[in-house]
Amino acid sequence: MNIIKLLSCLYFIALLGCASSEPVKQKDSNADDVRARAQKAYSELDAGQ
C-alpha cells in the first residue's frame, strides 16, 4: 500500500512539473539562413589562422 502511495505522489509531482514548464519557442529559420551563418563562421575561423 505504501508503494502505491509513493508512486501516486511521484506521478502527481511529475505531472505538476510538466504542467508548469513553459513550451519551447522555436525560431523560424530556413536552411539558407543556417548555411549563411555557418559559412560566415568558417570564414572567420579561416581568417583567424
TORGU-719700 format. One line per 8 residues: number of its first residue (from 1); their letters; for each residue x, y, z of C-alpha. Coordinates in steps of 0.1 Angstrom, whole numbers, plus 2048, in hexadecimal, padded with zeros to 3 digits. Last residue first. Example, Ala and Ser with C-alpha at 12.3 -4.5 7.8 and 13.67 -1.06 7.14 Angstrom:
<fimars>
2> sa> 889:7F5:847 ~ 87B:7D3:84E;
</fimars>
This chain:
<fimars>
49> qgadlesy> 9BD:939:67D ~ 9A4:953:687 ~ 998:958:663 ~ 990:933:660 ~ 97B:934:680 ~ 969:953:674 ~ 962:941:653 ~ 954:923:666;
41> akqararv> 93D:939:67A ~ 930:94C:65B ~ 92A:92B:649 ~ 917:91D:666 ~ 901:93C:669 ~ 8FA:93B:643 ~ 8F1:916:645 ~ 8D9:91C:662;
33> ddansdkq> 8C8:938:650 ~ 8C5:923:630 ~ 8B6:906:644 ~ 89A:91B:651 ~ 894:928:674 ~ 874:92D:687 ~ 87E:92E:6AB ~ 86F:914:6C1;
25> kvpessac> 861:91D:6E2 ~ 863:901:6FB ~ 844:8FE:710 ~ 846:90A:733 ~ 848:8F1:750 ~ 82C:8F2:76A ~ 818:8D6:75C ~ 836:8BF:759;
17> gllaifyl> 840:8C5:77C ~ 81D:8C1:789 ~ 819:8A0:778 ~ 83B:894:785 ~ 830:89D:7A9 ~ 80F:88B:7A4 ~ 820:86C:797 ~ 839:86C:7B4;
9> csllkiin> 81C:86F:7CC ~ 80A:852:7BB ~ 829:83D:7BB ~ 82E:843:7E0 ~ 80A:83C:7E9 ~ 80B:81C:7D5 ~ 82C:811:7E5 ~ 81D:818:808;
1> m> 800:800:800;
</fimars>
